[in-house]
Amino acid sequence: MRTPHRQGPAAAPAAPAAGRLLPAVGFSAAAQAAPQVTNLVLTPYLVAHLGLDRFGVWSLVLVLLATLTVLDGGVGASLARFHAHRAARGDRDGAGRLVLASLAVFVCLGALVTGLCVLLGPALVAAVHLPPGLRPEAQRLLVVLGPLLTLALASSSASALLQAHGRFRTLAAVSGGSCLTYAVAVTALVRDGGDLTLLALLTAGRYLLMTVGGLAAGARHLRLRRPLWPPRAERREFGGYALRMQLSGFTVFLNGEIDALVVAALLPVRYVGVYAAGYQAAMGLRSLPLFAVPPMLTRVTHVFARDGLAGAVREFHLLEARWRPAVLTYGVVTTAAVGLAVRAWLGPELALAGAVAAVLMAGYTVQVALTGVRTCFVRAVGRPGHETRYSWCATVVNLALTVPLALALGVVGVVLATAVGVTVGSLYFVVLCRRSAGLRDRPLPARWLPATALATAVAVAGDLLVLCLGRHGVLPLLLAALPVLAGLAVAAALLAQPLTGGPKEEPV
């Protein structure tokens, strides 16, 4: 791999933000957690006021939106890396062109989706098991899917700009403010039997606030000068990278969002809501360690731009030695407790959602532990093809198992196929990175197993006590989180290897 040369204006410092990695991780976590916490808080409210059937329709629309944001040509997934490269060189002109070009692409995608939904909306609604009274409302929702897509992708562009410059504190403020505004608006305006179109408009408002706030906060990192469009060489480089990222992103759809579509095709639409609740819980827990990925990606990218491949490999080994033991302990504890926590959150009638969450979380634990830092590495050094190959390996295994396991186990079988697929794919990713760059893992600490076992016992015992209270909602969910946190604290104390330990870190 050829070390990229510095170009453009005077080279910027190796890292755009002062401070160390851990504070950046904390603010990155706050920024990414805000939408998830908002959804956790609002889900019981929406189920109660919309009813399970209407909530299922809304969940299906969100699945379609999530699917389309993944299938954006790889543009959204590539922005953080290319913004970070421009930040490392102090290239404000290039950053401005990148923002304008990405927004233009997102507007075109939204217009295309709107046209397709107008043409195909009736056929799509007819293909889903919907009560007759909800079909007109579902068709109206499809019409606003295109504008929602444009705004969702635009908000990711603004986030990538702040992330690349280490502005995680600002990113957290913008994300938290938009989510708080959205939550207040939903609870004030959505009543029993509420209009789903209104809910879609409120969601669009949240994305708009995030986009405008993020771009305003990041304006000092941009400069708009002619030519406003990136030159052909930059477009070619970005397009090639984005295509490989899209190939990886397509597997996200096949390994995740398609499960909801399978459920919608085979079962009444209310089961989409059941699946969505379990999937939301698992994805929320999965994402907590992944909050560290944006600052780690920024860090490794800057190290690569400064020190080349050898420096990026050294940085990988420093980060991975701390990442894997912590994530595996976290994953084991949360997998054991998530089923009980979902019951405390939504009640025993949605216990199946807890089983969905537990199965998915088991697979996600292996995936995040093995691929988190490796994903930062391959993206930073310009080798996203490795990520594509492992993603497609996971997809092939998943698709091969989905039908037989679904026939045998129903909804749980669908997510079990996903869990097995991502596990096999993650192991393949480890092999790929070892062969191409010599990336290796240290053995787990000797005390890891007893510490994790004790932490799991503390979490499960505490959540069983919470269930004995017989209460459900956000407050019981928060109570269920306390034993999990206590168990993780016990494990951290026994392992005596907190994330702040180890060799002295360079600034982010």
C-alpha positions as CSV (number, residue, x, y, z in Angstrom):
1,M,0.0,0.0,0.0
2,R,1.5,3.3,-1.1
3,T,1.6,5.9,1.7
4,P,-0.6,8.8,0.6
5,H,1.3,12.0,0.0
6,R,0.3,15.3,1.6
7,Q,-1.1,17.9,-0.7
8,G,-3.2,21.0,-0.7
9,P,-2.6,23.8,1.8
10,A,-0.1,23.5,4.6
11,A,-0.4,20.1,6.3
12,A,-2.6,20.1,9.4
13,P,-1.6,18.5,12.6
14,A,-1.9,14.8,12.8
15,A,-5.1,15.1,14.8
16,P,-7.7,17.8,14.6
17,A,-8.8,17.7,18.2
18,A,-6.9,18.1,21.4
19,G,-7.4,15.6,24.2
20,R,-7.2,11.9,24.2
21,L,-9.2,9.1,22.7
22,L,-11.4,8.3,25.7
23,P,-13.1,11.7,25.9
24,A,-13.7,11.6,22.2
25,V,-15.3,8.1,22.6
26,G,-17.5,9.4,25.4
27,F,-18.9,12.3,23.3
28,S,-19.2,10.0,20.2
29,A,-21.2,7.6,22.4
30,A,-23.5,10.5,23.5
31,A,-24.1,11.6,19.9
32,Q,-24.9,8.1,18.6
33,A,-26.8,7.0,21.7
34,A,-29.2,10.0,21.6
35,P,-31.4,8.6,18.7
36,Q,-31.4,5.1,20.3
37,V,-32.3,6.3,23.7
38,T,-35.1,8.4,22.2
39,N,-36.5,5.3,20.4
40,L,-36.3,3.3,23.6
41,V,-38.2,5.9,25.5
42,L,-40.8,6.5,22.8
43,T,-41.5,2.8,21.9
44,P,-43.8,2.0,24.8
45,Y,-45.6,5.4,24.2
46,L,-46.0,4.6,20.5
47,V,-47.2,1.1,21.1
48,A,-49.8,2.3,23.6
49,H,-51.1,5.2,21.4
50,L,-50.8,3.7,17.9
51,G,-51.8,0.1,18.7
52,L,-49.7,-2.9,17.7
53,D,-50.9,-3.0,14.1
54,R,-50.2,0.7,13.4
55,F,-46.9,0.4,15.3
56,G,-46.1,-2.5,13.0
57,V,-46.7,-0.4,9.9
58,W,-44.5,2.4,11.3
59,S,-41.8,-0.2,12.1
60,L,-41.9,-1.4,8.6
61,V,-41.5,2.1,7.2
62,L,-38.5,2.6,9.4
63,V,-37.1,-0.7,8.1
64,L,-37.5,0.5,4.5
65,L,-35.8,3.8,5.4
66,A,-32.9,2.0,7.1
67,T,-32.6,-0.3,4.1
68,L,-32.4,2.7,1.6
69,T,-29.9,4.6,3.7
70,V,-27.6,1.5,3.4
71,L,-28.2,1.3,-0.3
72,D,-27.0,4.8,-1.1
73,G,-24.1,3.8,-3.4
74,G,-21.7,3.6,-0.4
75,V,-21.5,7.4,-0.3
76,G,-22.6,7.9,3.4
77,A,-20.3,5.1,4.6
78,S,-17.3,6.7,2.8
79,L,-17.7,10.3,3.9
80,A,-16.1,9.9,7.3
81,R,-12.9,8.5,5.8
82,F,-12.5,11.1,3.0
83,H,-13.4,14.0,5.3
84,A,-10.7,12.8,7.8
85,H,-8.1,12.7,5.0
86,R,-9.0,16.3,4.0
87,A,-8.9,17.3,7.7
88,A,-5.4,15.8,8.1
89,R,-4.2,18.0,5.2
90,G,-6.2,21.1,6.2
91,D,-8.0,21.0,2.9
92,R,-11.1,23.2,3.4
93,D,-11.8,23.5,-0.3
94,G,-11.9,19.8,-0.7
95,A,-14.2,19.4,2.3
96,G,-16.6,22.0,0.9
97,R,-16.7,20.2,-2.5
98,L,-17.3,16.9,-0.7
99,V,-20.2,18.2,1.2
100,L,-21.9,19.8,-1.8
101,A,-21.4,16.7,-4.0
102,S,-22.8,14.3,-1.3
103,L,-25.9,16.5,-0.7
104,A,-26.5,16.6,-4.5
105,V,-26.3,12.8,-4.6
106,F,-28.7,12.4,-1.7
107,V,-31.3,14.8,-3.3
108,C,-31.2,12.7,-6.5
109,L,-31.6,9.5,-4.5
110,G,-34.6,10.9,-2.6
111,A,-36.3,12.0,-5.9
112,L,-35.8,8.6,-7.4
113,V,-37.3,6.8,-4.4
114,T,-40.3,9.2,-4.3
115,G,-41.0,8.4,-8.0
116,L,-40.7,4.6,-7.4
117,C,-43.0,4.8,-4.3
118,V,-45.6,6.6,-6.3
119,L,-45.5,4.0,-9.0
120,L,-45.1,0.9,-6.9
121,G,-46.7,1.9,-3.6
122,P,-50.1,0.1,-4.2
123,A,-48.2,-3.1,-5.1
124,L,-45.9,-2.9,-2.1
125,V,-48.8,-2.4,0.3
126,A,-50.8,-5.3,-1.3
127,A,-47.8,-7.6,-0.7
128,V,-47.8,-7.0,3.1
129,H,-50.3,-8.5,5.5
130,L,-52.1,-5.3,6.5
131,P,-55.5,-4.7,7.9
132,P,-57.7,-3.1,5.2
133,G,-58.1,0.1,7.2
134,L,-54.4,0.7,7.4
135,R,-53.6,0.4,3.7
136,P,-54.4,4.0,2.6
137,E,-52.3,5.3,5.5
138,A,-49.4,3.0,4.5
139,Q,-49.6,4.3,0.9
140,R,-49.3,7.9,2.2
141,L,-46.3,7.0,4.2
142,L,-44.5,5.6,1.2
143,V,-44.9,8.9,-0.6
144,V,-42.8,10.7,2.1
145,L,-40.2,8.0,2.2
146,G,-38.0,9.7,-0.4
147,P,-37.8,13.1,1.4
148,L,-37.1,11.2,4.6
149,L,-34.3,9.4,2.9
150,T,-32.7,12.6,1.6
151,L,-32.8,14.2,5.1
152,A,-31.5,11.1,6.8
153,L,-28.5,10.9,4.5
154,A,-27.9,14.6,4.7
155,S,-27.7,14.4,8.5
156,S,-25.1,11.7,8.1
157,S,-23.0,14.0,5.9
158,A,-23.1,16.7,8.6
159,S,-22.1,14.1,11.2
160,A,-19.2,12.9,9.1
161,L,-17.8,16.4,8.8
162,L,-17.8,17.0,12.5
163,Q,-16.5,13.5,13.2
164,A,-13.5,13.9,10.8
165,H,-12.4,17.1,12.7
166,G,-12.7,15.5,16.1
167,R,-15.7,17.7,17.0
168,F,-17.4,15.0,19.0
169,R,-18.6,17.3,21.8
170,T,-20.4,19.5,19.2
171,L,-21.7,16.4,17.5
172,A,-23.2,15.2,20.8
173,A,-24.9,18.5,21.4
174,V,-26.4,18.7,17.9
175,S,-27.6,15.1,18.0
176,G,-29.0,15.4,21.5
177,G,-30.8,18.6,20.8
178,S,-32.5,17.3,17.7
179,C,-33.6,14.1,19.4
180,L,-34.9,16.0,22.5
181,T,-36.9,18.3,20.2
182,Y,-38.3,15.3,18.4
183,A,-39.3,13.4,21.6
184,V,-41.1,16.5,23.0
185,A,-43.0,17.0,19.7
186,V,-44.0,13.3,19.5
187,T,-45.4,13.2,23.0
188,A,-47.2,16.5,22.5
189,L,-48.8,15.8,19.1
190,V,-49.2,12.0,18.7
191,R,-52.4,10.9,20.4
192,D,-54.4,7.6,20.5
193,G,-54.8,6.3,17.0
194,G,-52.3,9.0,15.8
195,D,-51.7,9.8,12.2
196,L,-48.5,8.1,11.0
197,T,-48.0,10.8,8.4
198,L,-47.6,13.3,11.2
199,L,-45.1,11.0,12.8
200,A,-43.1,10.8,9.6
201,L,-43.1,14.6,9.3
202,L,-41.8,14.9,12.9
203,T,-39.0,12.4,12.0
204,A,-38.1,14.5,9.0
205,G,-37.9,17.5,11.2
206,R,-35.4,15.7,13.5
207,Y,-33.2,14.9,10.5
208,L,-33.4,18.5,9.2
209,L,-32.4,19.9,12.6
210,M,-29.4,17.5,12.7
211,T,-28.4,18.5,9.2
212,V,-28.6,22.3,9.6
213,G,-27.1,22.2,13.1
214,G,-24.2,20.0,12.0
215,L,-23.3,22.0,8.9
216,A,-23.5,25.3,10.8
217,A,-21.2,23.9,13.5
218,G,-18.8,22.6,10.9
219,A,-18.8,25.6,8.6
220,R,-15.4,26.8,9.7
221,H,-13.9,23.6,8.3
222,L,-15.4,24.3,4.8
223,R,-14.6,26.8,2.1
224,L,-16.8,27.1,-1.0
225,R,-14.7,28.2,-4.0
226,R,-14.9,27.3,-7.6
227,P,-14.8,24.6,-8.8
228,L,-17.7,23.6,-6.6
229,W,-17.7,20.0,-7.9
230,P,-14.7,17.6,-7.1
231,P,-12.3,17.1,-10.0
232,R,-12.5,13.9,-12.0
233,A,-9.6,12.2,-10.2
234,E,-11.2,12.7,-6.8
235,R,-14.6,11.6,-8.1
236,R,-13.0,8.4,-9.5
237,E,-11.2,7.7,-6.2
238,F,-14.3,8.3,-4.1
239,G,-16.5,6.3,-6.5
240,G,-14.2,3.3,-6.4
241,Y,-14.0,3.4,-2.6
242,A,-17.8,4.0,-2.3
243,L,-18.6,1.1,-4.6
244,R,-16.6,-1.3,-2.4
245,M,-18.3,0.1,0.7
246,Q,-21.7,-0.3,-1.0
247,L,-21.0,-4.0,-1.6
248,S,-20.3,-4.3,2.1
249,G,-23.4,-2.2,2.9
250,F,-25.6,-4.4,0.8
251,T,-24.8,-7.3,3.1
252,V,-26.0,-5.2,6.0
253,F,-29.4,-5.2,4.3
254,L,-29.2,-9.0,3.7
255,N,-28.0,-9.7,7.2
256,G,-30.4,-7.4,9.0
257,E,-33.2,-5.4,7.4
258,I,-34.3,-8.3,5.2
259,D,-35.3,-10.3,8.3
260,A,-38.1,-7.8,8.9
261,L,-39.2,-8.0,5.3
262,V,-39.3,-11.8,5.6
263,V,-41.4,-11.5,8.7
264,A,-43.7,-9.1,7.0
265,A,-44.2,-11.4,4.0
266,L,-44.9,-14.5,6.1
267,L,-46.7,-13.2,9.2
268,P,-49.3,-10.6,10.2
269,V,-47.8,-7.1,10.3
270,R,-48.0,-6.9,14.1
271,Y,-45.1,-9.5,14.2
272,V,-43.0,-6.9,12.4
273,G,-43.4,-4.7,15.5
274,V,-42.4,-7.7,17.7
275,Y,-39.4,-8.3,15.6
276,A,-38.5,-4.6,15.4
277,A,-38.6,-4.3,19.2
278,G,-36.2,-7.2,19.7
279,Y,-34.0,-6.0,16.8
280,Q,-34.0,-2.4,18.3
281,A,-32.9,-3.8,21.7
282,A,-30.1,-5.9,20.2
283,M,-28.9,-3.1,17.9
284,G,-28.9,-0.6,20.8
285,L,-26.7,-2.9,22.9
286,R,-24.5,-3.7,19.9
287,S,-23.9,-0.1,19.1
288,L,-22.7,0.9,22.6
289,P,-19.1,-0.4,22.0
290,L,-19.3,0.8,18.4
291,F,-19.6,4.3,19.6
292,A,-15.9,4.2,19.9
293,V,-15.5,3.4,16.2
294,P,-15.7,7.0,14.8
295,P,-12.9,8.4,17.0
296,M,-10.9,5.3,16.4
297,L,-11.3,5.5,12.7
298,T,-10.4,9.2,12.8
299,R,-7.3,8.3,14.9
300,V,-6.1,5.4,12.7
301,T,-6.7,7.5,9.5
302,H,-4.6,10.3,10.8
303,V,-1.8,7.9,11.9
304,F,-1.9,6.3,8.5
305,A,-1.7,9.7,6.7
306,R,1.3,10.6,8.9
307,D,3.2,7.4,9.4
308,G,2.0,5.1,6.6
309,L,1.0,1.4,6.9
310,A,3.5,0.5,9.6
311,G,2.1,3.2,11.9
312,A,-1.5,2.1,11.3
313,V,-0.5,-1.5,12.2
314,R,1.1,-0.4,15.5
315,E,-2.0,1.6,16.3
316,F,-4.2,-1.4,15.6
317,H,-2.4,-3.6,18.0
318,L,-2.6,-0.9,20.7
319,L,-6.3,-0.5,20.3
320,E,-7.2,-4.1,19.8
321,A,-5.5,-5.3,23.0
322,R,-8.0,-3.2,25.0
323,W,-11.0,-3.6,22.7
324,R,-11.5,-7.4,22.5
325,P,-11.6,-8.4,26.2
326,A,-13.8,-5.5,27.1
327,V,-16.3,-6.1,24.2
328,L,-16.5,-9.9,24.8
329,T,-17.2,-9.4,28.5
330,Y,-19.9,-6.7,27.7
331,G,-21.4,-9.0,25.0
332,V,-21.7,-12.1,27.2
333,V,-23.3,-10.2,30.0
334,T,-25.8,-8.3,27.9
335,T,-26.7,-11.4,25.8
336,A,-27.7,-13.2,29.0
337,A,-29.7,-10.2,30.4
338,V,-31.4,-8.7,27.3
339,G,-34.4,-11.1,27.2
340,L,-35.3,-10.2,30.8
341,A,-34.8,-6.5,30.1
342,V,-37.1,-6.6,27.1
343,R,-39.8,-8.2,29.2
344,A,-39.4,-5.5,31.8
345,W,-39.6,-2.9,29.1
346,L,-42.6,-4.1,27.0
347,G,-44.3,-6.7,29.2
348,P,-44.7,-10.5,28.9
349,E,-46.9,-10.3,25.8
350,L,-43.8,-9.3,23.9
351,A,-41.5,-11.9,25.4
352,L,-40.8,-13.2,21.9
353,A,-39.0,-9.9,21.2
354,G,-36.7,-10.7,24.1
355,A,-35.8,-14.0,22.5
356,V,-35.1,-12.2,19.2
357,A,-32.8,-9.8,21.0
358,A,-30.9,-12.5,22.8
359,V,-30.2,-14.5,19.7
360,L,-29.1,-11.5,17.7
361,M,-26.9,-10.2,20.5
362,A,-25.0,-13.4,20.7
363,G,-24.0,-13.1,17.1
364,Y,-23.3,-9.4,17.3
365,T,-21.0,-9.9,20.3
366,V,-18.6,-12.1,18.3
367,Q,-18.9,-9.7,15.3
368,V,-18.2,-6.5,17.2
369,A,-15.3,-8.0,19.2
370,L,-13.5,-9.4,16.2
371,T,-14.3,-6.7,13.6
372,G,-14.5,-3.4,15.4
373,V,-10.9,-2.2,15.3
374,R,-10.2,-4.2,12.1
375,T,-12.9,-2.3,10.3
376,C,-11.3,1.0,11.3
377,F,-7.9,-0.3,10.1
378,V,-9.0,-1.5,6.6
379,R,-11.1,1.7,6.0
380,A,-8.2,3.9,7.1
381,V,-5.6,2.3,4.9
382,G,-7.9,2.1,1.9
383,R,-8.6,-1.7,1.9
384,P,-12.4,-1.8,2.2
385,G,-12.4,-4.9,0.0
386,H,-11.5,-7.0,3.0
387,E,-14.7,-5.8,4.8
388,T,-16.7,-6.5,1.6
389,R,-15.4,-10.1,1.4
390,Y,-16.2,-10.9,5.1
391,S,-19.6,-9.3,4.8
392,W,-20.5,-11.4,1.8
393,C,-19.2,-14.5,3.5
394,A,-21.6,-13.7,6.4
395,T,-24.4,-13.1,3.9
396,V,-24.0,-16.4,2.1
397,V,-24.1,-18.4,5.3
398,N,-27.1,-16.4,6.5
399,L,-29.1,-16.9,3.3
400,A,-28.3,-20.6,3.2
401,L,-29.7,-21.0,6.7
402,T,-32.6,-18.7,6.7
403,V,-35.3,-20.9,5.1
404,P,-34.6,-24.1,7.0
405,L,-34.2,-22.4,10.4
406,A,-37.3,-20.2,9.7
407,L,-39.4,-23.3,8.9
408,A,-38.1,-25.0,12.1
409,L,-38.1,-22.1,14.6
410,G,-40.2,-19.3,13.0
411,V,-39.1,-15.8,13.8
412,V,-36.3,-17.0,16.1
413,G,-35.0,-19.2,13.3
414,V,-34.7,-16.1,11.0
415,V,-32.5,-14.2,13.5
416,L,-30.6,-17.4,14.4
417,A,-29.5,-17.6,10.7
418,T,-28.3,-14.0,11.0
419,A,-26.3,-14.7,14.2
420,V,-24.6,-17.7,12.7
421,G,-23.8,-15.9,9.5
422,V,-22.1,-12.9,11.1
423,T,-20.1,-15.1,13.4
424,V,-18.7,-17.1,10.5
425,G,-18.0,-14.0,8.5
426,S,-16.2,-12.3,11.4
427,L,-13.9,-15.3,11.8
428,Y,-13.1,-15.0,8.1
429,F,-12.3,-11.3,8.5
430,V,-9.7,-12.1,11.1
431,V,-8.0,-14.6,8.7
432,L,-8.0,-12.0,5.9
433,C,-6.5,-9.3,8.0
434,R,-3.8,-11.6,9.4
435,R,-2.8,-12.7,5.9
436,S,-2.7,-9.3,4.3
437,A,-1.3,-7.0,7.1
438,G,-0.1,-9.3,9.9
439,L,-2.8,-8.2,12.4
440,R,-2.9,-10.5,15.4
441,D,-4.7,-10.7,18.8
442,R,-3.2,-11.2,22.2
443,P,-4.6,-14.1,24.3
444,L,-7.5,-13.1,26.6
445,P,-6.4,-12.4,30.3
446,A,-6.4,-15.5,32.5
447,R,-9.0,-13.9,34.7
448,W,-11.4,-13.1,31.9
449,L,-13.6,-16.2,32.2
450,P,-14.3,-16.1,36.0
451,A,-14.8,-12.3,35.9
452,T,-17.2,-12.6,33.0
453,A,-19.1,-15.5,34.6
454,L,-19.5,-13.5,37.9
455,A,-20.7,-10.4,36.0
456,T,-23.3,-12.4,34.1
457,A,-24.6,-14.0,37.3
458,V,-25.0,-10.5,39.0
459,A,-26.8,-9.1,35.9
460,V,-29.2,-12.0,35.5
461,A,-30.0,-12.2,39.2
462,G,-30.7,-8.5,39.4
463,D,-33.0,-8.5,36.3
464,L,-35.0,-11.4,37.7
465,L,-35.7,-9.3,40.8
466,V,-36.8,-6.4,38.6
467,L,-39.3,-8.7,36.8
468,C,-40.7,-9.7,40.2
469,L,-41.9,-6.1,40.6
470,G,-44.5,-6.8,37.8
471,R,-44.1,-3.3,36.3
472,H,-43.3,-2.5,32.7
473,G,-42.1,0.6,30.8
474,V,-39.1,2.9,30.6
475,L,-38.5,3.0,34.4
476,P,-38.4,-0.8,34.8
477,L,-36.0,-0.9,31.8
478,L,-33.7,1.6,33.5
479,L,-33.9,-0.5,36.7
480,A,-33.0,-3.6,34.6
481,A,-29.9,-1.8,33.4
482,L,-28.6,-1.3,36.9
483,P,-27.7,-5.0,37.6
484,V,-26.0,-5.1,34.2
485,L,-23.9,-2.1,35.0
486,A,-23.1,-3.6,38.4
487,G,-22.0,-6.8,36.8
488,L,-19.8,-5.0,34.3
489,A,-18.2,-3.0,37.1
490,V,-17.4,-6.2,38.9
491,A,-15.8,-7.6,35.8
492,A,-13.8,-4.5,35.2
493,A,-12.5,-4.5,38.8
494,L,-11.5,-8.2,38.6
495,L,-9.8,-7.8,35.3
496,A,-8.0,-4.6,36.5
497,Q,-7.6,-3.5,32.9
498,P,-9.8,-0.5,32.4
499,L,-9.8,1.2,29.0
500,T,-7.7,4.0,30.4
501,G,-4.8,1.7,31.2
502,G,-2.0,0.5,29.1
503,P,0.6,2.5,27.1
504,K,0.3,6.2,27.0
505,E,-1.9,7.3,24.1
506,E,-1.1,9.8,21.5
507,P,-3.6,12.7,21.0
508,V,-6.6,12.0,18.8
